[in-house]
Amino acid sequence: MPTVGLAILALAVTPTADKIGLSGPRFEKGEEFVYRGEVVETSDRLDTRFTKKYGLDVRVFVLEAGKDGCDCAVMTVLTPKADARITEAMKAASGGGQSADAAAAVRLDLVRVDSRGQVVVLQPEAKRPLTLDEKTAKAAPPPIPNDGPTALELGMFLPLPITSVGVGDTWDTAEPNRPPVVWSAARQTVIWNGRRVADVTGLQQTDGYDSPKKARFGWQRTEAIYVSPADGMVSAFTRTLVRREGSEQVGTVKTTLELQPSNRHSEIKYRVTRAEIEAAWAFAAELDQLRAGRAKPDVLNAHRSEVVRFTEQRPTGTGFRPAIDAVLRRFEANAAPPVTVRATAPTVAEPPAVGKPAPDFTCADVDKPTSRVRLSGVRGKPAVVVFFKPGSETSEETLTVCEALFRKYGGKASVIPLSLGNDLAAASKQKADLKYTVPVFDGSEVREKYAVKSYPQFFVIDGEGTVRWSFDAGIGPEVGSLVKKELEKLLK
């Protein structure tokens, strides 16, 4: 059953003498629904145990509605919650209580929901006003990931088959390249917040999930949903994804959402909200086109100015303003010209030993390719060289340590995070999402010189270019403190 906490005012079983039918959502134009909850991601691997929590807000606005379905805007906002390990790492490295909260990830989508709750993603031309009709390009929604939060949350739409179903029935829905989802509605309805709702469960799993001897790897997805037979509205749901290797559970992702009090906008409020949605979607689509065409910085800046003007002319904004703010952050993160990525040669050397000279290198800033750092150019003061891989499980905590060191020792020591891999845009985006100021550099050509076989890896180098300390045993609250201790020795 979904975790609905204090929102459940009364829960009672209601017998159903006559079969109660289920239908897709019956929305009205201008209705706005808000769902709030969280995502908890857990890794149970012995070598990488962690728990990550995210606040989850989903806002749905009905653009148009008819007897066959409706067109909606769906904004998914995922906000990382403070992680105790990251907070401790920041405190240990900086000696203070720096905030480790990251910026929210925001995604705005336009979808069409038919009378059976089936959803397709709409892809109109990037121009305002948007044209949404039968000729509008469509695409299937992205699959729900089984190893992390989903960027587009559509759990508030319960998919139904073409044939009529009701409480007590079981049905299947298909997903591309995945096993079918088997749904079942309990034979009795319950009361949720004063409304009668059907208790629906869903199950999807890989072949052989229940037989580890036959299938070594597998995953299982379960859904627990409260849906109103009166209007097809999902009131609350819980989704749990479990991954296993052999007979061992190695990770879970649990998503819970609850419907909040809703509004309906008409006339001027409807037009203002729709205008902001269309602008946010068009701005984001234009940026994607500019990036694909490798637009020059002056072109990017011109488009960014248009977004800024839009926000200045409408300072109050609507509930969908975070989507426009997210576009502005993307413009700022992608304003630099594209960087040519170089191939990384296999690592065959040994890492520089303590007491030996540190190999010299020159690297470009991932945000400003014309800005470079040369290790020999920062002689005279200590340097901390850190290798990390953007997007990995350890990257956020590693960058947090770098940011803390940069803030505390910026004028006394050089902090040089080096991104591994070929996706420099990912490094730039992660830094921007975290709102960090420490410069991040392309380390693809340095990896071989330092024989980096795993990440993260730390090197503390003195003012004469000699390695004084190195660490490659992972990341944790103690690492920032250890680096700080070594730097203090050199600074004395």
N, C-alpha and C positions, 0 to 999 in steps of 0.2 A: 504494500500500500504506500502511496506517496507520503512523504514527510511534510505535513502541513502545519505542524507545531501549534502555536496559539491561535492560528486562524480558524481551527475547527471549534466552533461554538457548541455544536451538537452533532452526534454521530449515532444514527439509529438505522436499523434494518427495516425496510418497507417491503412487505410481500407484494408480488406482482401477479394478480389473478389473470389479467389479460396481458399478452405480450406487448412490451413497450419497444417501439422501433427506434433505431438510431439513424441519424442523418448527418450530413456534412454541416459546416457552420452556416447559419443564416444571418449574415451581417447586414447592416444598413450603411449607406454611404455616410462618411464623416465620423463613424465610430472609431474610437481610439482605445486600445487595450494595452495594459502594462502588466508584464509578468516579472516577478523578482524571485531570486533564489541564489544558488551557488553551485560551483563545480569543485569537486574534491578529487584530485589526481594522486594516486598512490603507486609507488614502485616497491615491490616486495623482494626484489633481487638482493641477495646477500651483499653484493659489492656496490650496489647503488640504491640503498633504501632512502626514500624521501616521500614527503607529503606536500603537495601544493594546493592552495585554495584560491579560488577566484570568485568574486562577486559577479553575478550574472543578471543583467537587465535586458528584457526583450520588449520592444514597443511595436505594436501593430496598428497601422492606420488604414482604414478602408477608403480607397480612392474612388472606386465605383462598385456598385452592387446590382445584381439582377437575379432572376429566378434560377439561372444556371450556374451561379457562382459569383465570385467577386475578385477584383484586383486590389492588392494590398501592398503597402510598403512595410518592410520588416527591418527594424534596426536592432542588431545584436551588439551589446556592450559587455565586454569581458574585462574585469578589473582585477589584476593580481592583488591578493591580500598579503600583508606583511608576513614574510617567512622568518621564523625565529633564527634560522641559521644565517640568513642574509643580514638580518639586523645585528646579530652578534659579530659577524665578520666586519661590518661597517664600524661598529663601536670599537672592536679590537684594533683595527688598523688606524682609525682616526683619533681614538681616545675620547670620542664624544658620542652623542646620540643622534647621528645623522639618520634621516629618514631613508628607508630603502623601498618605499612604495614606487611602483612603476606606473607608467601611463596606461590608460585603458585602451584596449583594442576595440575599434568600432567598425562595424560593417553594415552597410545599407543595401538591401536588395528589394527588387520589385517582383512580386509573385502573383500568380493566378491560381485561385483555389476553386475547384469545381464543386458541384452539389454533393459529391461523395468524399470531400476532404482531400482529394488528390491535388498535389501541388506541382506547378512548373515555374521555373524562373524566367522572368521576362527580360529581354535585352533590346530595348528600343534604341533608336538613334540618339546620339549624345547632343541633343538640342532641345531648347525650351520654347514652348511648352512640350512636354513629352506626349507622344502619340501612342496610346495603348489600344490596339484593336486586334482583330483576328490575324492581320498580316504581321504583327509584331513577332520578331524572332524569339524562340523559346528554347530552353535547355532544361535538362533534368537537374534537380538539386544535387549538390555534392554529397557523397556518401558520408555518414556519420563516422568520424575517426574512432578507432578503438584504443588509441594510445594517448589521447589528450582531449581538451575541450574542442567543440565544434565552433567554427567561425560564424556559421549561419544556423541559428536554432529555429527549427520548425516543429518542435514537439507539441505545440498548441493546436496542430491540425491532425486529427485522427483519421487515417486513411481507411476508407470503407470499400467493399467490392461493388460491382455494378448491381448485383442482386440485393434485395432488401435484407437487412439483418436487424436483430434486436437483442435485448438482454437474454442471456442463456445461449446465444449462438457462438459459433467459432468460424473464423474465416482467415484466408491467407492474403497477403499482399506481396507483390514482387518488387525486388530492387535489382538494378543492373549489376551483373557480375558478383552477386551475393546470394546467399541462401534466402528463401522466402521468410517473411515474418508471420508467425502464427498468432492470431489475436483471439481472445476469448472474453466475452462479457458475462459477468456473474449473473445468476438467475434472479438475484434480488437487487434492488436499488438501495442506495444509502442517502443520508441527508448530509450535505456539506454546506456550512454557512447558510442554512435555511433553504437550500435548493436541493431538489431531488436529482441525484446524479447516478449514472451507471458506473460500476467498477469494472474497468477493462484492463486486461493484462496482455502483454505481447512477449513473444519469445523468438529469438533468432540466434542461431549458432552454426558454427562450421561443422562439416561432416566429421563424425567421430569425436566430437568434443567430450562426450561422456565415456569414451574408450581410449585413454592415453596410450595403451599398448598398440592400438591401430593407427592413431594419429598423434604424433608427438607434440605438435603445436596446434593451438586452437583458441577460439574466443567465443564468448556468449554475451548476448545483449538481452536484457529484460526490461520491460516497461510496465509501469503501474500508473494508470490514468483514471481520473475522475472526469467524466464528460456528461454534459446535460442533454438528455433526450429532447428537451423542449426546443433548444436552439443550436445544438451541436457544439456548444462552447466547452472547451477543455478548461476545467477549473484549477487543476493541479496535476502534476505528474512527477514521477521519479524514473530516471533511466540509469541503469547500472551496466557497465561494460567490464567484463572480466577476461583477462588474458592468462593463458597457462602454457607452460612448457613441461612436457611429461605430465606427472601428476601434481606438480607444484604450481600454485597461483603466483604469477610474477607481476601483476599490475591490475589496477582497477581505476575506472573513471565513473564517478557518480554525479549525476546532474539532477537537481531538484528545482522546480519552479512553481510559483503560486500566483494566481490571478489577483490583481489588485483592483480597487474601485475604478470603474471605467467612465469615460466621457464620450459625448457626441458633439461634434463641431458642425455648425451650419453657417451659411452665408460668409461673412468676412473671416471668421475664425477658420472655416474650412478652406477658403481660398489662400489665406496666409500660410496655413500648415502645408497645404499641397504645394505651394510655390517653393517653400523651403526644402521640401522633399525632392522636388524636381531639380532644384538648383544643386543640392548635394549630390544627387545621382549623376547629373550631367557633368559637374566639375570633376568627379572621380573618374568618369569614363573618358573625359578629355585628357586627364593626366595620364591614364593608361595608354592612350593613343600617342601622346607626346613622348612617353618613355619608350614605347615600341619603335617610334621613328627617330630615337636618339636626338631629341630636340636640343638646341643650344641653350645655355643658361639664360640669355636675354629673352628667349621665347618663353621659357618656364617662368621667369620673373613677371612677364607681362600677364600670363594667365593667373599667376598667384595674385597679382594686383587686382584682377577682376573679382577673385574670391574675397579679398579683403574689403573691396568696395561694397560687395553684397552684404557683408556682416556689419559694416559701418552704417549702411542705410537702414538696417533692421537690427538695432542694438539689443532689443529684448529677446528676439528669437523664440523658437517653439521647443517642444520636447525633442525635436530632431536636430537641434543645433549641434550636438556632439558629432554628427556625421560630417558637417561642414568643417568643424574644428579639426577633425581627423584628416580631411583633405589638405588643410593648411599644413599640418605636420608632415604629411607626405611630400608636399611641395618643398618644404624646408629640407627634408632628408634626401631628396633626389635632385636638388638644384645643381649639384656638381656634374660636370660632363662625364660621360661613360669612361670607364677605365678598362684598358685591355688586360685581360687576365692571362697570366702566364702559367704554363704547365709546371707542376711540381715534380721534381725528380725523386726517385726512391731514396730513402734514407739508408745510408750504409756506414756513415762515420760514427764516431763516439762523441758524446757531448763534451763540451769543454770542461776540464776538471777544475776544481777549486785550487786557486794558486796559479793557474795558467791564464794567458791572455785570452780575452773574449774576442771571437771573430768579429771583424768589423762588418758593417752592413749599411745600406741606404734603402729606406722604404718610403713609399708614398702614403699620404693620409687618405683613408678610404672616403672621406667627405670632400677633401680638397686635393686632388691628384697632383696639382702643381706644388703643393707644400710637402716637403720631405724631411725626414729626420736621418741623420747619420750618427752612428754610435760614437765614432771618433770626434765628431763635432760637438759632443756634449762633455768632453773631457774636462776635468777640474772639479766635478761633483759626481756623487754616486748616481747610478742608474739602476732601475728595476726593469728588466725585460721579461715580459709575460707572454707566453704562447697560449692561445685559447681557440676553440672552434665555435663560431657563432651558431646559436640555435641548439647547441648540445645541452644536456641536463646540467652541466657544470658551468655553462657560460655566464649566466646571470650573476651567480655568486662570485665568479672570477672578476667580472667587470666591476662588481660592487667593491671588491678589494682594491682594484686599480683606481676607481674613482675616489675612494677614501684616501688612498696614498697621495693621489694627485692634489686633493684639497689640502692635505696636511703638509706635504713636502714640495709643493709645486715650485717654490723658489730655491729650494735647497738640493733637490734631487730630481732626476728625470724619470718619469714613469712612461714606459713604452709598451702598451699592449699590442701584440702582433696577431692578426687574424689568420688562421689556418684554413685551407680549402680554397675553392675557386669562387665562392659566392661572396664577393665584397659588398654587394648590396645588402645582404643579410646582416653583415657586421654593422653597416651604417644604420640600418633600420632598427636593429636591437639597441644600439646606443641611443638613437633618437627616441625610441619607445620608453627607455628608462630615464630619459631626460638627463643624461650624464654629459659632462663637459670634457672628460679626459680624451685627448686625441687617440684614435685607433688607426693602426697602420697595416698595410698589406705585408704579411709575413711569409708569403708563398715561396720566395726565393731564399729566405733565411732559415727555413726549416731544416734544409739539408746541412747547412753549416753548423747548426746546433744539435743535429741528430735527434730531433724531437720525434719520439715514437708514440707518445701519448700526450694527453692534455687534461688539465692545464699543466704548465711547467713554468717555474719561476727561476730567474737568475738575478742575483744582486752583484753588481759590478762596481768596483771602486773608481775614484776619479782618475786613476792612471790606466784604466782599461783591463784590470785583472778581476777574474771571477772570484768572489769572496764567499758566495753561498748559492746553493741551488736546491730546488725542491720539486719533486715530480710524483708525490704520493697522494695526489688528489686535492680536494678543496674542502675547507671546513672553517669554523670560527677561529681555529687556532692559527690558520695560515697568515691572516693579516697581522696578528700579533708577532709571529715569527719574523716576517719581513720587516716590521717596524723595529724589532729588536736589532736586526742586522744593520738597518740604516742608521739607527742611533749610534751604534759602534763606530761606523765610518764617519759620521758627522762630528763625533767627539774628537 
